[in-house]
Amino acid sequence: MNRGTLIVGTSADYEPFEFLNSTNDVVGFDADLMQYIADYMGVTLVWQNMEFDSLVGACQSGTIDVIAAAMFITPDRAEVLSHSLPYLQTQMSVVVMNESDIAISSLEDLDGYTVGVQTGTVEDDTISDIDGVDVTRFSSVDLMYIALDAGTVDAIFLDSPVADAYEGTYNVKTILQLAAELTVLYVGKYADSLLIKINEGISAALQDGTIDGLIQKWL
């Protein structure tokens, strides 16, 4: 990458990782991390905002250089893209309205319920493998919460930090948390030189306390 810019794809509807502020700038945990990496590399950061489900294809085609969207490591993604060093591990949450009487101890207990997920996420893949769950897919987290509030779905399944960010907006509660896979950045399958630079930036951010600072700031 010799053009002096780093084109980063994201889906900026995923607070606290990436979302738009009042001036439509991308902000959040991943936004700060990518700015650190861009500064480390000596390049200018350029954001491309799109639906989450479009990010992998955009990276494959070269429309974007990097995906920064709180993405977990998965075998399917690893087949077509290369991922960075992990920089975070979070959890996944099942969320319902406060007045709901749904009580579960595992995802299998959602048999017979309608569960909302964001299209293309690990939560989508995970819940889709469970028999008896009626899965409803949404293009954004905002739409998931609107559907939950309206009673269109019984529960939603998403990353725990994102669920935490919405707690003050909707009358909801978390009824189950599960360990998530490691969070990484993705680049094109053969973008080896770029991946080396990104991994160097992540390593520096881990070593100098930047990642810890971002956890305190955003999570």
MIPATI-950222 format. One record per residue (C-alpha): x, y, z; residue number from 0. Coordinates in nm, 3 decimals, decimal comma. Each point is the difference from the previous one (the first is absolute). Last residue first. Layout:
N
+---------+---------+---------+-----+
:      c1 :      c2 :      c3 :   k :
+---------+---------+---------+-----+
:       X :       Y :       Z : NUM :
...
+---------+---------+---------+-----+
//
This chain:
219
+---------+---------+---------+-----+
:      c1 :      c2 :      c3 :   k :
+---------+---------+---------+-----+
:  -1,612 :  -0,036 :   2,738 : 218 :
:   0,083 :   0,327 :  -0,178 : 217 :
:   0,254 :   0,197 :   0,202 : 216 :
:   0,129 :  -0,272 :   0,234 : 215 :
:   0,030 :  -0,250 :  -0,284 : 214 :
:   0,164 :   0,267 :  -0,213 : 213 :
:   0,258 :   0,063 :   0,272 : 212 :
:   0,079 :  -0,369 :   0,028 : 211 :
:   0,048 :  -0,009 :  -0,377 : 210 :
:   0,236 :   0,299 :   0,017 : 209 :
:   0,207 :  -0,150 :   0,280 : 208 :
:   0,337 :   0,021 :  -0,175 : 207 :
:   0,029 :  -0,375 :  -0,066 : 206 :
:  -0,347 :  -0,065 :  -0,137 : 205 :
:   0,008 :   0,304 :  -0,227 : 204 :
:   0,349 :  -0,093 :  -0,122 : 203 :
:  -0,114 :  -0,353 :  -0,078 : 202 :
:  -0,303 :   0,135 :  -0,184 : 201 :
:   0,220 :   0,229 :  -0,209 : 200 :
:   0,244 :  -0,280 :  -0,083 : 199 :
:  -0,296 :  -0,218 :  -0,095 : 198 :
:  -0,123 :   0,272 :  -0,235 : 197 :
:   0,343 :   0,029 :  -0,162 : 196 :
:   0,030 :  -0,377 :  -0,050 : 195 :
:  -0,355 :  -0,016 :  -0,137 : 194 :
:   0,080 :   0,267 :  -0,258 : 193 :
:   0,303 :  -0,196 :  -0,122 : 192 :
:  -0,201 :  -0,322 :  -0,021 : 191 :
:  -0,301 :   0,130 :  -0,192 : 190 :
:  -0,063 :  -0,346 :  -0,146 : 189 :
:  -0,337 :  -0,082 :   0,153 : 188 :
:  -0,114 :   0,361 :   0,015 : 187 :
:  -0,009 :   0,158 :   0,345 : 186 :
:  -0,195 :  -0,070 :   0,319 : 185 :
:   0,024 :   0,153 :   0,348 : 184 :
:  -0,045 :  -0,219 :   0,306 : 183 :
:  -0,227 :  -0,081 :   0,295 : 182 :
:   0,046 :  -0,337 :   0,171 : 181 :
:  -0,299 :  -0,234 :   0,019 : 180 :
:  -0,282 :   0,073 :   0,240 : 179 :
:  -0,078 :  -0,140 :   0,344 : 178 :
:  -0,372 :  -0,020 :   0,075 : 177 :
:  -0,239 :   0,224 :   0,190 : 176 :
:  -0,365 :  -0,075 :   0,073 : 175 :
:  -0,306 :   0,190 :   0,124 : 174 :
:   0,103 :   0,358 :  -0,078 : 173 :
:  -0,267 :   0,259 :   0,077 : 172 :
:  -0,195 :   0,259 :  -0,195 : 171 :
:  -0,194 :   0,324 :   0,039 : 170 :
:   0,172 :   0,171 :  -0,292 : 169 :
:   0,239 :   0,296 :  -0,030 : 168 :
:   0,202 :  -0,040 :   0,319 : 167 :
:   0,075 :  -0,364 :  -0,070 : 166 :
:   0,112 :   0,068 :  -0,358 : 165 :
:   0,373 :   0,036 :   0,072 : 164 :
:  -0,003 :  -0,316 :   0,213 : 163 :
:  -0,142 :  -0,199 :  -0,291 : 162 :
:   0,286 :   0,127 :  -0,216 : 161 :
:   0,254 :  -0,105 :   0,262 : 160 :
:  -0,171 :  -0,344 :   0,018 : 159 :
:   0,014 :  -0,084 :  -0,370 : 158 :
:  -0,339 :  -0,102 :  -0,139 : 157 :
:  -0,301 :  -0,231 :   0,034 : 156 :
:  -0,353 :   0,145 :   0,002 : 155 :
:  -0,310 :  -0,128 :   0,175 : 154 :
:  -0,373 :  -0,051 :  -0,051 : 153 :
:  -0,016 :   0,160 :  -0,344 : 152 :
:  -0,272 :   0,220 :  -0,151 : 151 :
:  -0,087 :   0,122 :   0,349 : 150 :
:   0,034 :   0,367 :  -0,091 : 149 :
:   0,293 :   0,051 :   0,238 : 148 :
:   0,174 :  -0,306 :  -0,141 : 147 :
:  -0,059 :   0,118 :  -0,357 : 146 :
:   0,138 :   0,347 :   0,077 : 145 :
:   0,295 :  -0,162 :   0,175 : 144 :
:   0,086 :  -0,211 :  -0,303 : 143 :
:  -0,045 :   0,295 :  -0,234 : 142 :
:   0,256 :   0,202 :   0,196 : 141 :
:   0,239 :  -0,297 :  -0,010 : 140 :
:   0,011 :   0,017 :  -0,378 : 139 :
:  -0,075 :  -0,206 :  -0,313 : 138 :
:  -0,247 :  -0,224 :   0,181 : 137 :
:  -0,051 :  -0,376 :   0,002 : 136 :
:  -0,290 :  -0,187 :   0,161 : 135 :
:   0,079 :  -0,349 :   0,128 : 134 :
:  -0,282 :  -0,231 :   0,112 : 133 :
:   0,176 :  -0,238 :   0,239 : 132 :
:  -0,113 :  -0,363 :  -0,013 : 131 :
:   0,335 :  -0,157 :  -0,072 : 130 :
:   0,313 :   0,198 :   0,080 : 129 :
:   0,247 :   0,053 :  -0,286 : 128 :
:  -0,151 :   0,336 :  -0,093 : 127 :
:   0,077 :   0,129 :   0,350 : 126 :
:   0,374 :  -0,035 :  -0,054 : 125 :
:   0,024 :   0,130 :  -0,356 : 124 :
:  -0,206 :   0,311 :   0,077 : 123 :
:   0,189 :   0,057 :   0,326 : 122 :
:   0,323 :  -0,025 :  -0,198 : 121 :
:  -0,130 :   0,289 :  -0,208 : 120 :
:  -0,110 :  -0,008 :  -0,364 : 119 :
:  -0,343 :   0,155 :   0,050 : 118 :
:  -0,055 :   0,162 :   0,338 : 117 :
:  -0,206 :  -0,223 :   0,227 : 116 :
:  -0,360 :  -0,019 :   0,118 : 115 :
:  -0,142 :  -0,302 :   0,183 : 114 :
:  -0,352 :  -0,140 :  -0,033 : 113 :
:  -0,068 :  -0,261 :   0,268 : 112 :
:  -0,095 :  -0,367 :  -0,028 : 111 :
:   0,341 :  -0,135 :   0,102 : 110 :
:   0,175 :   0,282 :   0,187 : 109 :
:   0,105 :  -0,254 :   0,266 : 108 :
:   0,264 :  -0,126 :  -0,244 : 107 :
:   0,181 :   0,330 :   0,050 : 106 :
:   0,078 :  -0,102 :   0,356 : 105 :
:  -0,120 :   0,070 :   0,356 : 104 :
:  -0,324 :   0,166 :  -0,098 : 103 :
:  -0,280 :   0,203 :   0,159 : 102 :
:  -0,258 :   0,180 :  -0,216 : 101 :
:  -0,244 :   0,188 :   0,225 : 100 :
:   0,028 :   0,324 :  -0,198 :  99 :
:  -0,087 :   0,323 :   0,182 :  98 :
:   0,356 :   0,130 :  -0,025 :  97 :
:   0,010 :  -0,051 :  -0,377 :  96 :
:   0,241 :  -0,269 :  -0,115 :  95 :
:   0,377 :  -0,020 :  -0,065 :  94 :
:   0,218 :  -0,303 :  -0,072 :  93 :
:   0,361 :   0,108 :   0,036 :  92 :
:   0,337 :  -0,079 :  -0,161 :  91 :
:   0,331 :   0,050 :   0,179 :  90 :
:   0,326 :   0,189 :  -0,055 :  89 :
:   0,354 :  -0,079 :  -0,105 :  88 :
:   0,232 :   0,270 :  -0,132 :  87 :
:   0,307 :   0,068 :  -0,213 :  86 :
:   0,042 :  -0,322 :  -0,194 :  85 :
:   0,289 :   0,005 :  -0,248 :  84 :
:  -0,125 :   0,079 :  -0,345 :  83 :
:  -0,221 :  -0,199 :  -0,230 :  82 :
:   0,042 :  -0,120 :  -0,356 :  81 :
:  -0,300 :  -0,025 :  -0,232 :  80 :
:  -0,183 :  -0,264 :  -0,208 :  79 :
:   0,030 :  -0,321 :   0,201 :  78 :
:   0,059 :   0,185 :   0,327 :  77 :
:  -0,346 :   0,156 :  -0,028 :  76 :
:  -0,163 :  -0,343 :  -0,012 :  75 :
:   0,217 :  -0,136 :   0,283 :  74 :
:  -0,101 :   0,284 :   0,236 :  73 :
:   0,203 :   0,257 :   0,193 :  72 :
:  -0,227 :   0,269 :   0,141 :  71 :
:  -0,074 :   0,333 :  -0,161 :  70 :
:  -0,029 :   0,319 :   0,205 :  69 :
:  -0,036 :   0,192 :  -0,327 :  68 :
:   0,343 :   0,105 :  -0,123 :  67 :
:   0,033 :  -0,157 :  -0,345 :  66 :
:   0,316 :   0,100 :  -0,184 :  65 :
:   0,109 :   0,096 :  -0,350 :  64 :
:  -0,339 :   0,090 :  -0,148 :  63 :
:  -0,130 :  -0,031 :  -0,356 :  62 :
:   0,258 :  -0,276 :  -0,045 :  61 :
:  -0,254 :  -0,256 :  -0,122 :  60 :
:   0,051 :  -0,231 :   0,298 :  59 :
:  -0,024 :   0,293 :   0,240 :  58 :
:  -0,329 :   0,114 :  -0,150 :  57 :
:  -0,132 :  -0,356 :   0,007 :  56 :
:   0,081 :  -0,034 :   0,370 :  55 :
:  -0,157 :   0,337 :   0,083 :  54 :
:  -0,337 :  -0,038 :  -0,171 :  53 :
:  -0,178 :  -0,182 :   0,286 :  52 :
:   0,090 :   0,280 :   0,239 :  51 :
:  -0,179 :   0,262 :  -0,208 :  50 :
:   0,230 :   0,276 :  -0,119 :  49 :
:   0,223 :   0,283 :   0,124 :  48 :
:   0,329 :   0,058 :  -0,182 :  47 :
:   0,250 :   0,184 :   0,218 :  46 :
:   0,329 :   0,156 :  -0,115 :  45 :
:   0,301 :   0,009 :   0,234 :  44 :
:   0,310 :   0,184 :  -0,119 :  43 :
:   0,332 :  -0,185 :   0,018 :  42 :
:   0,308 :   0,008 :   0,223 :  41 :
:  -0,025 :  -0,366 :   0,101 :  40 :
:  -0,015 :   0,078 :   0,372 :  39 :
:  -0,241 :   0,286 :  -0,072 :  38 :
:  -0,221 :  -0,240 :  -0,197 :  37 :
:   0,019 :  -0,255 :   0,284 :  36 :
:  -0,098 :   0,259 :   0,262 :  35 :
:  -0,283 :   0,126 :  -0,221 :  34 :
:  -0,114 :  -0,362 :  -0,042 :  33 :
:  -0,008 :  -0,050 :   0,376 :  32 :
:  -0,198 :   0,320 :   0,054 :  31 :
:  -0,257 :  -0,100 :  -0,261 :  30 :
:  -0,014 :  -0,355 :   0,137 :  29 :
:  -0,091 :   0,124 :   0,347 :  28 :
:  -0,245 :   0,264 :  -0,115 :  27 :
:  -0,038 :   0,282 :  -0,251 :  26 :
:  -0,086 :   0,028 :  -0,370 :  25 :
:  -0,072 :   0,365 :  -0,080 :  24 :
:  -0,356 :   0,093 :  -0,089 :  23 :
:   0,018 :   0,342 :   0,171 :  22 :
:  -0,226 :  -0,108 :   0,287 :  21 :
:   0,198 :  -0,321 :   0,047 :  20 :
:  -0,018 :  -0,308 :  -0,221 :  19 :
:   0,063 :  -0,346 :   0,141 :  18 :
:   0,279 :  -0,255 :   0,034 :  17 :
:   0,092 :  -0,213 :   0,301 :  16 :
:  -0,225 :   0,149 :   0,270 :  15 :
:  -0,241 :   0,003 :  -0,185 :  14 :
:  -0,059 :  -0,215 :  -0,305 :  13 :
:  -0,175 :   0,205 :  -0,266 :  12 :
:   0,311 :   0,102 :  -0,190 :  11 :
:   0,036 :  -0,309 :  -0,216 :  10 :
:   0,368 :   0,012 :  -0,088 :   9 :
:   0,242 :   0,004 :  -0,290 :   8 :
:   0,342 :   0,157 :   0,036 :   7 :
:   0,187 :   0,156 :  -0,289 :   6 :
:   0,361 :   0,067 :   0,106 :   5 :
:   0,156 :   0,291 :  -0,185 :   4 :
:   0,355 :   0,081 :  -0,107 :   3 :
:  -0,030 :  -0,154 :  -0,348 :   2 :
:   0,271 :  -0,261 :   0,056 :   1 :
:  -0,190 :  -0,302 :   0,130 :   0 :
+---------+---------+---------+-----+
//
